[in-house]
Amino acid sequence: MAIEVTRKQKETTQSLVRRFTQAVRRSGVLIQARKIQFREEPKSKLAKKRAALRREQLRRYYEKLKKLGKL
């Protein structure tokens, strides 16, 4: 999807750029690009399980350190 903006007679470059950016915003190209760029792949069941176990292990470790007065 190409966006084309032609320069009108006696139009400044600033107004041309402004019209172009407005056209880009209206087209929704940037929104689609950002959705693709920042899309996260869904984690597998095994990865979710490992992450949960790791969080639990770290929580217990920090609680132990806190009780010992090292945190």
C-alpha positions in Angstrom: 0.0 0.0 0.0 1.9 3.0 -1.3 1.0 6.5 -0.2 1.5 9.2 -2.8 1.4 12.9 -2.2 2.2 15.3 -5.0 3.4 18.8 -4.5 0.9 21.6 -5.3 1.9 24.9 -6.9 3.5 27.3 -4.5 3.3 24.8 -1.6 6.1 24.8 0.9 8.0 21.7 1.8 6.7 21.9 5.4 3.1 21.8 4.3 3.9 18.9 1.9 5.4 16.9 4.7 2.5 17.7 6.9 0.0 16.5 4.3 2.1 13.3 3.8 2.2 12.6 7.6 -1.6 13.1 7.8 -2.1 10.7 4.9 0.1 8.1 6.6 -1.9 8.5 9.8 -5.2 8.1 8.0 -4.1 5.1 6.1 -3.3 3.1 9.3 0.0 1.8 7.9 2.0 2.7 11.0 -0.5 1.0 13.3 -0.2 -2.3 11.3 3.6 -2.1 11.2 3.8 -1.6 15.0 1.4 -4.5 15.6 3.7 -6.7 13.5 6.9 -5.3 15.0 5.9 -5.8 18.7 4.0 -9.0 18.3 5.0 -11.6 20.9 5.0 -15.3 20.1 2.8 -17.3 22.4 4.7 -19.4 24.9 4.5 -23.2 24.9 3.1 -25.0 27.9 6.5 -26.2 28.9 8.0 -22.7 28.7 5.1 -21.4 30.9 5.7 -24.2 33.4 9.4 -23.6 33.6 9.0 -19.8 34.0 6.5 -20.4 36.8 8.8 -22.8 38.6 11.7 -20.3 38.2 9.6 -17.5 39.7 8.6 -19.7 42.6 12.3 -20.8 43.2 13.5 -17.2 43.2 10.7 -16.1 45.5 11.7 -18.7 48.0 15.4 -17.8 47.7 14.7 -14.1 48.4 12.5 -15.0 51.3 15.3 -17.0 52.8 17.8 -14.2 52.3 15.3 -11.7 53.9 15.0 -14.0 57.0 18.8 -14.2 57.2 19.0 -10.4 57.1 21.1 -10.4 53.9 18.6 -8.5 51.9 
